Amino acid sequence: MRTGRLACLDGLRGVAIALVLVAHFTQSLVAAGAAQKGGPIAVMYDSYGGLGVTLFFVLSGYLITGLLVREAATSGAISLPRFYLRRALRILPPLGLFLLVLAVCASVGLISISARDFVSAGLFLSNYRLVGTTGHAPFLGHIWSLAIEEQFYLFWPALLVFLGLRRTRGFAVAVIALMPLVRIALYFTFPATRYVIETRPQGCADRLMYGSLLALAEVTPGIERVLRRALASAVVPVLAAVHFLVVSPLLTARLAGAYRLPIGISSEALAAAIVIAWVLRHPAARLTTWLESRALVALGMLSYSLYLWQQPFLSIANKSAWGRFPSNLLLCFAAAIVSYLLVERPLMALRRRYSGVGGSSRPSAEDRLPGIAGRLPFPSPVSLPGYVAGRAPGDSPGNLRT
């Protein structure tokens, strides 16, 4: 199987990082007194960063689960060592460079970061180290979302191997159904930690699970046929996008946790999954073509490094000249480009070597997954949107979050 990239998904990553940048840039303008917090500014300030990370989580769940299923179909098994090696090559080098530069800056007194924050970031435990009533630590606070994703992928591939396709799909449905109840229980049981409910797996795993369930559903013939019928109309992604970008943020601003915990988080992830599913099944549509524009695709390719580097420059804790507009935007892009060219891009070929997929561009319906009861139920050739024109999604870029 070839390991090319789907440009529309890179475009969606571009949208996700743009939402994060808009949120953090607006936050820095409000903190500097250059903008008033109210109306549309309040929606961008409070919601768009979270929407960006939701989109990244759903994309990540879809891409990585799809790769694992295809590896099983083409290679006969899922190699957990190879999976974790791919993740390490994807996540650790850019993060290591980022932490090294910040450590140097801290050592010479340019910024203040505690040793504990560095350790928790490096060990992917930042979501359990968050400080302050807002749940953010300056300069390294955004690493909590990377920790969420890596914690999720500690168990998800093994679950797919040992439970099998059907049972794993059932597990994903159960998590999605139960997660709103879990969030409500956490809210009332642990009132002192309400502000971090969304930053720990027990409160936000369903955002990754929606994407994972989409990948599992599209290789199940009956479910895929239902999906295609449900996603036939162009009105579907429009309604999902309007809810994602407008309706849910406004409801969150008005109703806060009463809406967000039982409904908002889940509905935003569902809306993101709907848009992803729709564009994959409509490669010639205007929305898909727009997502495949050079600017959005380039932004999506840069998204992981850009997410890492935007925080020091756009954080309200940065009171220096390089924390003010337009220097902050220019510098975060410059740092991200350097990181991408020096670290990310050189490792792409090495990650593909351990992708675990090869051979024909489509999995055979006869491929088996050892240790899993029955055959993988791959549908007929026309029903796998991830294989349009012989293309298959590449590995996830890692999550991004406020």
LINHUMO-V176971 format. One record per helix or strand of 2 or more residues. SS is the DSSP state (A for helix, B for strand). FROM is the first residue (numbers start at 1). LEN is the number of residues. If there is no record, write none. Layout:
<<SS:FROM:LEN> <SS:FROM:LEN>>
This chain:
<<A:7:25> <A:40:36> <A:80:28> <A:115:8> <A:126:3> <A:143:21> <A:165:25> <A:191:9> <A:201:17> <A:221:10> <A:235:21> <A:257:25> <A:286:6> <A:294:8> <A:303:12> <A:321:3> <A:327:27> <A:381:3> <A:385:6>>
